[in-house]
Amino acid sequence: MLKDLVEHIVKRLVDKPEAVQVSEISGEQATIIELRVASEDLGKVIGKEGRTARSIRTLVHAAATKEKKRAVLEILE
């Protein structure tokens, strides 16, 4: 569910939605969501002063908390 949430949000932000790759790695302590986008879309995902990335992370944290899990979003280049 978290993977789908991130993918849904990010694909609507970027110019190249086909380049969006989201992977989910489940660990003992937390779930790691790795996000890759096209290099020209990286600025749109991060946003001014990191506000967009912070907002996406807040949504992921809220969704994970609802499922009684812990999740971390990593934006990879």
C-alpha positions as CSV (number, residue, x, y, z in Angstrom):
1,M,0.0,0.0,0.0
2,L,2.8,2.5,0.9
3,K,4.5,1.8,-2.4
4,D,1.3,2.5,-4.3
5,L,0.7,5.7,-2.4
6,V,4.2,7.1,-3.2
7,E,3.9,6.0,-6.8
8,H,0.5,7.6,-7.2
9,I,1.6,11.0,-5.7
10,V,5.0,11.2,-7.5
11,K,3.6,10.2,-11.0
12,R,1.3,13.3,-10.8
13,L,4.2,15.6,-9.9
14,V,6.7,14.8,-12.6
15,D,7.0,15.3,-16.4
16,K,8.1,11.8,-17.1
17,P,5.8,9.5,-15.1
18,E,7.1,6.4,-17.0
19,A,10.5,6.9,-15.4
20,V,9.2,6.7,-11.8
21,Q,10.4,3.6,-10.0
22,V,9.3,2.7,-6.5
23,S,10.6,-0.3,-4.5
24,E,9.7,-1.4,-1.1
25,I,12.2,-3.2,1.2
26,S,10.7,-4.7,4.4
27,G,13.0,-5.0,7.3
28,E,12.7,-6.0,10.9
29,Q,12.4,-2.4,12.3
30,A,11.0,-0.5,9.3
31,T,10.0,-0.5,5.7
32,I,12.2,1.4,3.3
33,I,10.5,3.0,0.3
34,E,13.1,3.8,-2.4
35,L,12.1,6.3,-5.1
36,R,13.9,6.9,-8.4
37,V,12.8,9.5,-10.9
38,A,14.3,11.0,-14.1
39,S,17.2,13.4,-13.3
40,E,15.3,16.4,-14.7
41,D,12.3,15.6,-12.4
42,L,14.4,15.3,-9.2
43,G,13.9,19.0,-8.4
44,K,10.1,18.7,-8.7
45,V,10.0,15.8,-6.2
46,I,12.3,17.5,-3.7
47,G,10.7,20.9,-4.1
48,K,11.7,24.3,-2.9
49,E,13.8,23.9,0.3
50,G,12.7,20.2,0.4
51,R,9.1,21.0,1.1
52,T,7.6,18.6,-1.4
53,A,9.8,15.7,-0.2
54,R,8.9,16.5,3.4
55,S,5.2,16.5,2.6
56,I,5.5,13.1,0.8
57,R,7.4,11.7,3.8
58,T,4.7,13.0,6.1
59,L,2.0,11.2,4.1
60,V,4.0,8.0,4.1
61,H,4.6,8.2,7.8
62,A,0.9,8.8,8.5
63,A,-0.1,5.9,6.2
64,A,2.5,3.6,7.9
65,T,1.3,4.6,11.4
66,K,-2.2,3.7,10.4
67,E,-1.0,0.2,9.6
68,K,1.0,0.1,12.8
69,K,4.3,0.1,10.9
70,R,7.3,2.4,10.5
71,A,8.4,3.6,7.0
72,V,11.2,5.7,5.6
73,L,11.2,7.3,2.2
74,E,14.5,7.5,0.4
75,I,14.8,9.6,-2.8
76,L,17.6,8.2,-4.9
77,E,19.4,9.8,-7.8
